[in-house]
């Protein structure tokens, strides 16, 4: 496994996303699922769900398989990689576990060590006070000084509740595996629907940290349709229109040439802290 904090070239990069608390608008999980499918990655290891899931919280679902037989699909977390089990991009995708996070992190680190993973990129999405009409705000950070210097990243100053992404990132850094966390801000007033615009923004930023291009597929068209759909809904609601205009003004202030990188980072931290007691306050 790669020593110390050099991001390096070659070797294997793991891309991670979890459905649930860390995945507003299903943006992160959709990005990782698309990457897995594009690269034709195959399952290498599945974490035993009995050890980490509360089935009253993450219930199994019934469905039909390719043969038309009824099956039970259990919540799971799966490590996928190249068919030949060689170097290259790997992904870890699944539902955020309900318990045993320390043991879960140890099991994941053991699995990625066997797979030869040398660096990790975590993807997440959070609900925030941002307008759907502006580019999706992306915040990339790292606890690794060398990685921050190489990619010009910030170090998160967030303090508060965290999700499994933060727990895994901490465990990985302590084990000498350099990490990057990329978070997208999803407009909170459209939290019930998938956000292809946020997925697209995550994919575009993720590509900077991988040595392979990522096809966009229909994401650009889907993102445009998503924005038009919200425009149509807002046009029939004067209060919503006025609220969106307020968010646009706030966003334009942050994006102005006078706004420093520190000011933008502080605005992102404000989004996080505002939701410390809510349902979706993930931490980078």
N, C-alpha and C positions, 0 to 999 in steps of 0.2 A: 504494500500500500504506500502511496506517495507520502514522503516525509514532509514534516513541517508545513509551511504555508504557501508554497509555490504552486500556482494554478497549473502551469506546465502545458505541454502539448502531447497529443497522442493519449494512449490509455483510455479508460472508460469514464464517462461523465454520467451521473445519475440525475434524472429529473423527477421531482417528487410533487405530488398533489394529493390532497385528501378531500373527499366530499364531506359536506357538513359545515361546521363552524368556520372553517378557513376558506370557504368556496362560494362567496356571494355571486349570484347570477350564474352559478356553475361554470364560471369563467376558467378557473385553474384546472379543474378536472377535465373539462372539454379540451383544453389545450394539450394536456398530457395524453389524453386518449387519442387525439388526432395524431400526435407525434408517434405514439406506439403503433398505430395502424399504418401510418405512412412508411415506417421503417420495417414493417413486418416482424416486429418483435414477438417473441413467444414466452409463455410463462416459464420461469425458472424455479421460483419458490413462492408458495402461498402460506401466509401466516395462519396458524391454527386459530380459527375464529372463537372457539369455545373459551380460550384463555383471556380474550380481550374485549368481547362485546357483551353488552347487556341487551338481550333480545327483546325486552319490553321497550327499550329506547330505539334500537336499530333492528326493527323486525325483519325476519326473512320474508320473502315474497314467493308466491306460487306463480309458475309460468309453464310454458310448453317448450319442449326441446325440438330439434330439427325433425325428429321422428313423430312428433305429435303427442309425445308422452308428457304427462304432467310431472314437473319436478319442483323442488324447493330450492330457491336461490338464496344462499346465506350471505350476510355482509362479510366482506373479505378485504384483505390487502395483499396485492400480488406484485412481486418483483419480476419484471420481464426484461429480456435481453436478446441479443442476436441469436439466430438459429444455431450457429456454430459455437455458441458460448464463448466467443472471442471478445476482443476489445471493441469498443464503440459505445454508442448511447444506450443506456439502460433507463427504465422508468419504474417508479414505485407508485402505484395507484390503488386507491381503495377508500373505504369509509373510515373516518376518524374513530379510533378505538374508544371504548367507554371507560376502561380501567386498565390497571397494570402498565402505565406508560413507561416507567423505568425499565421494566423487564422487556416490554415491547421494543424500546429503543435498543437494548442490548441485542435482541434477536435480529433486528434489522441490520445493525452494524456487523454482526457475524455473517449474515447472508451477503451483504454487499462486499465484505472482505473476500469471501470465497469467489465472488463474481469479478473481482479485480477493479472495483470502483475506486477512483482516485480523487474525485471531486464531486460536489453535489450542488445542484440548483433547485431551490424550493420555490414553488409557485403558490400564491395565495391571492384571494380577492376579498375585499372588505366593503361594507356599505358605508357610504360617506355623503356629506353634503356637497355634491358636485352635480353640475348640469350635464344632461345627456347630449347636449348640442356642441360640447367642446371635446377636444381629444381626451381620451381616458388618461387620467393621471396615473403614472407608474412611479413607484418608489423602489429602487434597488439598493440593498445594503449588504454589508458583510462585517462579521466580527474579526475578520482576518486582515491585519494591517497591510500585508503584501498584496492581497487581492484588491483591497480598496485603492491602493496606489496604482495598481496596474490598470484598473478599469475606471478610475475616477469616481468611486462610490462613496456614499455616506456610511457612517456608523449610526445605527438606530439608538436613540436616547429614550425610547419608550420604556415605561415602567407600569406594570399592571397585569391583568389576566392574560394568559397565553394559551395557544392551542398546541396540538401535537407537533406541528411544524417547528415551533420554537424549541420544544423539548428535543426533537431529533437533531436540530441544527446545533444545539449546545453540546449534545453527546458526540456529534461528529467532530466538532472543532476540538473538543477535549481529547479525542482519539487521533488528532493530527490530520483530519480530512478537511481541506478548505471548503467553505460553503459560501453561496450567494443566495439571498432571499429577494424575490421579485413580487411586489404586491400591486394589484390594480384596484383603483377606487371605482366602485359601481354606484350609480345614483340610487339612493335609498328609496326613492318614491316609485321605483320599478323593480322592487326586490323579488317579486313573485315570478318573474320570467327570466329565462336564460339571457345572457348578455353577450352576443357574438362580438360586439364592439370591444368589450373588455378582453375577451379571448384573443382577438386579433392583436390588441396592444401587448398582451403578455407574450404571444408568439413572436412578435417583432423584436421585443427586448430579449427574449430567451435566445434568439438566434445569435446574438452578439457573444454568447458564452459557449456556444457549441461549434464544432468543426464541420457541421453538416447544414445545408440549407433546409428550411422548413417550407413546404408548399402551403400556400394559403387556401387552396381549394375554393370554396364558395364563401369564405369568411368575409371578404370585402363586400360582396353583394348582400350577405346576411346582415352585416353591420349597418349598411345603408338602409336596408328595409326596417331594421329594428329602430333606427333613429326616426325614420318617417312615420312609423306606427305610433311612437310616443308623441311626435308632433301633432298627429291627428287627434289623439286623446286629449292633449293639452289644449288644443284649439277650441274644444267644447267646454272648457273649465277655466273661467277667468281667474280664480284663486290659484290654480296650478300654474297658469301662464305667468302670473305675477311672481310667484315663488321661484319659478325657473329663471326669470329675468334677474331676480336678486342673486341667485347662485351664479349666473353668468357674469354679473358685475364683480362678485367676489373672486371668481376664477380669473377674470381678465386682470384684476389687480395683482394677483399672485404671479401671473404670467408676464407682467409688464417688464420692460427692460430694467426698470429701477429695482425690481425684486431680486434679492440675492439668493444664492443657493441655500443659505442658512434659513432665510425666511420661508422658502418653499418647504424645506424639511420641517420647520416648526409648524407650518400649516398642516402637514401630513400627520405629525404627532398630535395635533389638536383634534383631528378627525378620530384618531384612535382613543384618546382619553375621553372624548365626549361619550363614547359607547362602552366605557368600562363596565357599567352595570347592565348592558343590554344583551341581546341574543347574538350579536355579531361583532364583537370587539377584538378581532385577531391582532396579533402583534407580529411585526416583521422579524 
